[in-house]
Amino acid sequence: MSTAVPLVYCGICGQRAEPPVHSLWHFVTVATEDLTHADSRLWRTLAALLFRPGRLTAEFLAGRRARYLPPVRLYLVLSVVFFLWASGTHVTPYALEIHTQTRSARVVPFAEEEDGPFKPALPGESAAQRADRECGSLVYLGPWQRQLAPLLQRACRRAVEDNGRSLREAMLHNAPRAMFVFLPLLAAGMMLMYWRPRHYYVEHLLLFVHYHAFVFLGLVLAGASALLPFGSGWIRRALILYIPWYLYRSMRVVYRQNAWLTAAKLLLLSVSYVVSAVLMLALTSVYSAVTLA
């Protein structure tokens, strides 16, 4: 079916009215226009993401979306950049160490320091003897003990042999998948705090999508600041303070509630965030160890 196109774009399908055969000059002109338009959206989106908390979420909910990159695409690209950067740098990874007897947990670095999870080999100790010493006391008392206990034992021995490198790689591989579960859970918790006036679930999810995209970008920029001759330490300290303020300001912009009520909800959200993050880290660690075996 053919339709007359009185203007530049078709009113039915949105396609530009163009001749079937393009000259070289026309092709270069269109390509330059598309590239410049994409670049302008990119830089406008990144600027708003870094310096205008909540702006992208509020603009998307208000229907003003053409000026910015789609939120899911933005999150996916920045998460890929972040995890590629994390896997390619020598940043010390951390693990959750759980003590079943004392019912305590702590976050420890994967390193060969005295307080790390893996101690260096003793003089004259073989790799197998070291693995026996490190993993011999490992006891799993959780659910599905018969199925998971031998898998965790094998994963422990393998992690000891390469000083946690394989487990670190498995954690970085599974972390993006865990975030796809983590963000919807946070959005569900946010619904309980913003029950009145009513907000849709997607509003909360968009807020966290943009917020974590900002966190990914901020961490990458803070890591890149180490290449600067000066100021890298100040940039990282400023980011530590900016990240919680960014979430507070985003909540104020999107939900438009007063400062004290928003601060109280931010405090409650922070507690639930830490608890959920520790739980997600534990589940990701167990899953990484099981699949590693």
N, C-alpha and C positions, 0 to 999 in steps of 0.2 A: 504494500500500500504506500503510495507516495503522498506527501503532504507539502503544501506550499510553505516556504519559510520566508516571511516578510522581513524579519530582522536578522541579527547575527546568529542567534541560536534557535534551534527548533523548539517550539512550545510543547511538544509531546515527549520527545526523548532527550532533549537537552543537548544534542550534538551541534557543534559549530558548523555553519554553512560554509563549506570549502569546496574548491574544485577537486575532481577525482585524481588529477595528476598535479603534483606540486613542483614548482621550480625550486632550484637550489636555494635561492635567496629567500623564498617563502618558507622553506623548511628550516633554514637557520633562524629566521625571525621568530617563528613559532616556538622552536626549541629554546631560544634565548628567553622568550617571554615566560614559558613554562618553568624554566630553571629559576629565573628571577622571582617568579611568584612563589615557587616552593621555598626558596631561600628566605623570602620575606616572612612567610608563615613560620618557618623554623625559628628564625631569630626572634620574632615577636613572641612566639610561644615560650622559648627558653628564657627570655627576659621577664615575662610575666611569671613564669614558674619560679624563678630565683628571687625576684624582688617584690612581687605583689601576691602575698599569700591569699589563697582562696579566690583569686580573680578568675582563673581558668574554670574552676568549678561553677562559680556564679554566672559566668558568661555562657557556659554550656547549658545550664539550667534555664537561662533566660532566652535561649534559642539563638544566641549570637555565636555561631560555631564556624563560619567560613573563614574567619581571620586566623584561626588557630589549628594546630594539628589535633587529630582525634585523640582523646585521652588514653584509650587502650593501646593504640599504636605508639604513643609517646612513652607510656609505661614499659611496653615490651622492648622498645629500642634502648631506653636508658637502663633497663635491667640487664639486657644483654651486654651493654657496654660496661656496666659495673662489675658483673661477674667475670667477664673476660679480663678486666683490669685486676680484679682480686686474684684470679688464677695465675696471672702473669707477673705479679709482684711478689716480693718477699715479706709480705705482711704476715705477722705471726697469727695463725688461726687459733681459735679458742674452742674448748669443748666443755660440756656439762659433766662434771664428775659427781656421781650419786653414791652415797654411803648408806647402804640398807640397814646396817646395824645401828648407826647413830641417827638414822633418818634425817640426814642433812645433805645438802648439795652445794656445790660451789663451781664457779667458772674458772677453768685453769688453762694456761697456754699449752699448745702442742710444741714443746721444746724440750731440750735435754738439760734444762736447769734442774736444780734440786727440787723445786716445787712443781715441776711439770708432771704430767701423767706417766711419762716414760723415763725411767732413770737410765743413765749411761751404763754400758757394760762394765762389769767388774774386771780387774786384771786377770787375764787368762780365761775369761768366761766366753764360751761359744755362743753363737746366735740362738741355738736351741735351748741352751741352759738359761740364757737371758729371758727367752720367751716363757720358759717354765716358771722362772722366778716372778716375772711380771704378771702372768696370767693364771698362775696356779691358784691364787686366792680369789679369782673372779667367780662370784656366785650370783646367779640370776634367780630371783624369787618372784618374778612378776607373772602375768598371765601367759599361757601357752609355754610353760617352763620346759616341758619335754622337747618341744620343737625348736624353741629359740635358744636354749642354753648351749647346745653344741655349736650352733651357728655363731653365737657371740664369742665362744671360746676360740674358734678358728679365726674369726675376724680379729680378735685381740692378738693372737700370735702373728698374724700377717702384719698388723699395724706396728707391732713391736719390731719386727724384722726390718721395716723400712722407716722407722721413727715417725710413724703416723702419716707418711706422705700419701699412701693409697686411701686412707680414711679421709684425709683432708680433701683429696680430689673427689671422692664420692660425696662428701658433704657439699662441696661447691656445685656439683652436678645436680644434687637433689634440692638445694636451697630454692631455686626458682620455682620448682613444683610446690614446695611447702608454702611459698608466698601466695600461690593461687588458692590455697586453702585458708591461709592466715587472714588475708584481706576480707573475704566474705564473712568470716567469723567476727572480725572487728566491726564491720558494718552492721551485723545483726545485733551486737552489743550496743552500738550507737543508737539503734532504734528504741531501745529501752530508755535511754536518757533523753530522747527527743520525741516522746510519745505525744505531747501536747505543746504547740500545735503539731498536727500530723505532718510527717515527712515520708516520702517514699523511700524504700530500701535503696534504690539506685542512687539517690542523692548522697546517702552516706557512703556508698561504695565508690562513687566518683570522687568524693573528698579524699578518701584514703588512697585511691589510685594516683591522684595528683600529688598527694603528700609524699608517698613513697617514691614516686618519680623524682620529686625534689630531693629526697634523701639520697637516692642513688647518684644524682647529678652532683650534689654537694660533696659527697664522699669522694667521688672521682676528682673533682676540682681540688679538694683538700689534699688528696694524695699527689696530684700533679704539682701542687704548690711546693713540694719538697725539692723540685728542680730550681726554684728561685734562690738567688744568693742570700736573701734575707726575707723575713716576714712569714715563713711557713708555719712557725709555731703559733704566731698570733692568729693566722687564718684558721688553724685547727681549733684553737680556744674559742674564737668567735663563732665557729660553726657549732660547737657544743652548746653554746647559749642560744644560737639562732634557731636550731632545730625545734626545741620545745616552744619557743615564742612563735615560730612559724605555724605550728599546729593550733596554738591559741588564737592567733590572728585569723587563720583560715576558718575556724569555727565561728568567730565573730562576723566575718564577712558573709559566710554562707547562711548561717542561721539567724543572724541579726538579733541576738539576745544581749542583755546587759553584761558588763564586764565581770561583775562578781559571780553571777550565775554561770557564765562561761568558764571562769577560773575554777569554780567548784566542779563542774563537769569535766574539765581538763584533768583535775587531780584524780577523780574517779576513773577516768579513761586511762590515765597513766598507770594506775595500779593494775587494772585489768589488762592493759597492754603488756606490762612486765610479766604477769602471771601467764598470759597466753603465749608470750614469746618463749618463756622458759619451757612450757609444755611442748610447744612446737619444736624447739631445739632438741628436747629429749626424744621426741618421736622421730625427728629427722635423723638424729644420731643413731637410734636403734635401727631404723630402716636402712641407713647407709651401711651400718655394720653387718646387718643380715644379708643385704645384697652384695656386700664385699666378700663375704664368705663363699 
